[in-house]
Amino acid sequence: EVLELLDQAATATLDGDHNLASAMLIDANRLELRDYALDCMLVQAGKLRRETIRDPAYPKMKSGIRMPAKGMQTEVLKRDGYRCRFCGVRIITLGARAVLSAMYPDAVPWPSTDREKHGAFLTLNASIDHVIPHARGGSNDATNLVSACWPCNFAREDLLLHELGIADPFGFAPDLDHWDGLSRILRR
């Protein structure tokens, strides 16, 4: 329901119906989504870090540039159908969120404190995740990068898939359909 509201808000924005877009964006700001995202990113992530036994074959290390270039990030999002490769939820590009937040600051609040951010955007923000985390030696090669929602990315942090018992996201094909991560907003 929330994704449909956000999709319709993007369409209304492109059609110039800003009042309708604003109303839909306000309606999509669900507190339960924000609470879910914060629980994943703060509470559950902390619990995972404390309780997970780390594989000594992948020690923490710093190497090179942490994030791939913007062009590579865009290609990964497109390749993955603008969906989280871990949980499958449709995700929204950061650029689209930034544009909508700038256009509708009262409808898409994005202050510095997470507890006051728009619930749907906080939960569905797109990120690029390293399958083998960068902090554990993972590269910025496309074969090590996947699209992820913020809760999946931040909850996992620098933990390896096998440490958590998570399936390799490259073991199944991405779900490709019409979803564009609201990136069409960026082309206006």
C-alpha positions, -999 to 999 in steps of 0.1 A, spaced: 0 0 0 28 24 9 47 17 -23 16 23 -43 11 57 -26 47 66 -33 45 55 -69 13 76 -73 29 106 -56 58 104 -81 33 103 -110 13 132 -95 44 152 -92 54 146 -128 18 155 -138 21 188 -118 -6 178 -93 14 188 -62 -15 189 -38 -23 152 -46 14 143 -44 18 159 -10 -13 142 4 -1 108 -8 34 114 6 19 123 40 -3 92 39 27 70 32 46 83 63 38 53 85 52 53 120 51 15 122 75 14 92 99 39 109 97 19 141 104 -14 122 134 2 104 149 16 136 144 -17 154 163 -35 126 191 -9 123 196 -3 160 183 -30 183 186 -61 161 219 -50 145 234 -45 180 222 -79 190 236 -96 159 270 -79 164 272 -91 200 260 -127 194 276 -136 160 308 -156 160 330 -141 134 349 -161 108 386 -155 114 393 -161 77 378 -127 71 393 -103 97 383 -66 98 405 -45 75 405 -12 57 412 -12 20 407 13 -7 376 33 -15 346 21 5 318 27 -20 317 22 -58 312 51 -82 277 65 -86 274 50 -121 282 15 -108 256 20 -80 230 30 -106 238 -1 -127 235 -24 -96 201 -9 -87 189 -14 -123 203 -49 -125 185 -58 -93 152 -43 -103 153 -17 -76 146 -44 -50 164 -55 -19 182 -87 -28 179 -99 8 142 -94 16 128 -86 -19 111 -54 -10 110 -26 -36 134 2 -28 136 39 -36 167 56 -49 182 82 -26 181 108 -53 143 103 -57 139 107 -19 160 138 -19 140 154 -47 107 146 -31 119 158 3 131 191 -13 99 196 -32 76 186 -3 95 192 30 64 190 51 53 158 35 87 141 34 105 151 66 142 142 65 159 158 95 192 147 110 175 125 136 162 92 123 132 91 147 117 121 129 123 109 93 96 98 69 88 62 78 84 48 43 115 65 30 136 55 60 125 19 55 127 17 18 157 38 10 180 21 -15 216 13 -6 244 -7 -22 256 -35 0 288 -55 -3 281 -93 -2 315 -97 14 316 -65 34 341 -39 25 353 -39 61 361 -76 58 380 -74 24 351 -72 -1 356 -54 -33 336 -28 -52 332 -51 -82 297 -56 -94 299 -93 -85 302 -83 -49 275 -56 -49 237 -59 -44 208 -36 -38 195 -35 -3 169 -17 18 183 2 47 171 -22 74 188 -52 57 220 -33 50 224 -17 84 213 -47 104 239 -69 87 267 -43 88 300 -61 84 288 -96 91 292 -123 65 263 -142 50 274 -175 63 279 -160 98 242 -151 98 229 -181 79 217 -159 50 215 -172 15 237 -158 -12 215 -132 -30 232 -142 -63 218 -176 -58 184 -165 -72 174 -141 -100 162 -106 -92 125 -99 -96 124 -75 -126 92 -57 -134 81 -21 -140 94 -8 -107 119 20 -112 127 30 -76 110 63 -84 140 72 -105 118 87 -131 115 117 -107 152 124 -114 145 128 -152 120 156 -149 
